Amino acid sequence: MKEIDFGCDLDDSFEIDPETGDFKLIHDDDNANQGIKNRLLTTYDELAELGYFKYGNNANYFLKITDIDIVIPHIKIYTKQALDRDPRVEEVIEMNHKLEDNILSLYIRVLKVNGVTSDLEAIRWDVFTGRSLNE
């Protein structure tokens, strides 16, 4: 395992740290995992005006298509492309999906550049409304 400082950011739970009264922070490997998920949940090039070109995931364009046989392969392709662009990700080891009660969940296993493997529930969508359930 390589020592890589993935820094810190606000924890996306937005919980308050009772000791400091500030938002909780997330550090190092947990911050890398949160950043990877954020990339996958951001629409591709949505942040270009802020200087983050080619950031995000094109899978969002398939959210309201109800033909699952078309949607799932495209979501996997675009999610893999987004992960390939992420500098924290060395390799996508595995990508699986589960469709249950109209909810599509995409699970990924990635090897990060520090040598640590992470299992993430990357995406949860209601396939009929196109609504993300990751919030």
For each residue, the residues with C-beta under 8 A, 3 or more apart:
1: 114 115 116
2: 113 114 115
3: 114
4: 112 113 114
5: 28
6: 27 28 29 31 32 35 88 114
7: 27 28 31
8: 25 26 27 28 31
9: 25 26 31 34 35
10: 14 23 24 25 26
11: 14 15 23 24 25 26 34
12: 26 34 38
13: 24
14: 10 11 23 24
15: 11 23 24
16: 21 22 23 24
17: 20 21 22 23 24 25
18: 21
19:
20: 17
21: 16 17 18
22: 16 17 25
23: 10 11 14 15 16 17
24: 10 11 13 14 15 16 17
25: 8 9 10 11 17 22
26: 8 9 10 11 12 30 31 34
27: 6 7 8 30 31
28: 5 6 7 8 31 32
29: 6 32 33 112 114 116 118
30: 26 27 33 34
31: 6 7 8 9 26 27 28 34 35
32: 6 28 29 35 36 88 112 114 118
33: 29 30 36 37 118 120
34: 9 11 12 26 30 31 37 38
35: 6 9 31 32 38 39 86 88
36: 32 33 39 40 83 86 88 89 110 118 120 122
37: 33 34 40 41 120 122 134
38: 12 34 35 41 42
39: 35 36 42 55 56 57 82 83 85 86
40: 36 37 57 59 79 82 83 122 123
41: 37 38 57 123 132 134
42: 38 39 46 47 55 56 57
43: 46 56 57 58 60 61
44: 54 55 56 57 58 60 61 78 82
45: 48 53 54 55 56
46: 42 43 55 56
47: 42 50 51 52 55 56
48: 45 51 52 53 55
49:
50: 47
51: 47 48
52: 47 48 55
53: 45 48
54: 44 45 85
55: 39 42 44 45 46 47 48 52 85
56: 39 42 43 44 45 46 47 60 82
57: 39 40 41 42 43 44 60 78 79 81 82
58: 43 44 61 78 81 82
59: 40 62 63 74 75 78 79 82 123
60: 43 44 56 57 63
61: 43 44 58 78
62: 59 65 70 71 74 75 78
63: 59 60 125 127 130 131 132
64: 129 130
65: 62 70 71
66: 71 127 128
67: 70 71
68: 71 72 99 104 127
69: 72 73
70: 62 65 67 73 74
71: 62 65 66 67 68 74 75 104 127
72: 68 69 75 76 97 99 104
73: 69 70 76 77
74: 59 62 70 71 77 78
75: 59 62 71 72 78 79 97 104 106 123
76: 72 73 79 80 95 97 106
77: 73 74 80 81
78: 44 57 58 59 61 62 74 75 81 82
79: 40 57 59 75 76 82 83 95 106 108 122 123
80: 76 77 83 84 92 95
81: 57 58 77 78 84 85
82: 39 40 44 56 57 58 59 78 79 85 86
83: 36 39 40 79 80 86 89 92 108 110
84: 80 81 89 92
85: 39 54 55 81 82
86: 35 36 39 82 83 89
87: 113
88: 6 32 35 36 112 113
89: 36 83 84 86 92 110 111 112 113
90: 110 111 112 113 115
91: 110 111
92: 80 83 84 89 95 108 109 110
93: 109 110 111 117
94: 107 108 109
95: 76 79 80 92 106 107 108 109
96: 106 107
97: 72 75 76 104 105 106 107
98: 104 105 107
99: 68 72 102 103 104 105 127
100: 103 105
101:
102: 99 126 127 128
103: 99 100 124 125 126 127 133
104: 68 71 72 75 97 98 99 123 124 125 127
105: 97 98 99 100 121 123 124
106: 75 76 79 95 96 97 121 122 123 124
107: 94 95 96 97 98 119 120 121 122
108: 79 83 92 94 95 119 120 122
109: 92 93 94 95 117 118 119 120
110: 36 83 89 90 91 92 93 117 118 120
111: 89 90 91 93 115 116 117
112: 4 29 32 88 89 90 115 116 117 118
113: 2 4 87 88 89 90
114: 1 2 3 4 6 29 32
115: 1 2 90 111 112
116: 1 29 111 112
117: 93 109 110 111 112
118: 29 32 33 36 109 110 112
119: 107 108 109
120: 33 36 37 107 108 109 110
121: 105 106 107 124
122: 36 37 40 79 106 107 108
123: 40 41 59 75 79 104 105 106 132 134
124: 103 104 105 106 121 132 133 134
125: 63 103 104 130 131 132 133
126: 102 103 129 130 131 133
127: 63 66 68 71 99 102 103 104 130
128: 66 102
129: 64 126
130: 63 64 125 126 127
131: 63 125 126
132: 41 63 123 124 125 135
133: 103 124 125 126
134: 37 41 123 124
135: 132
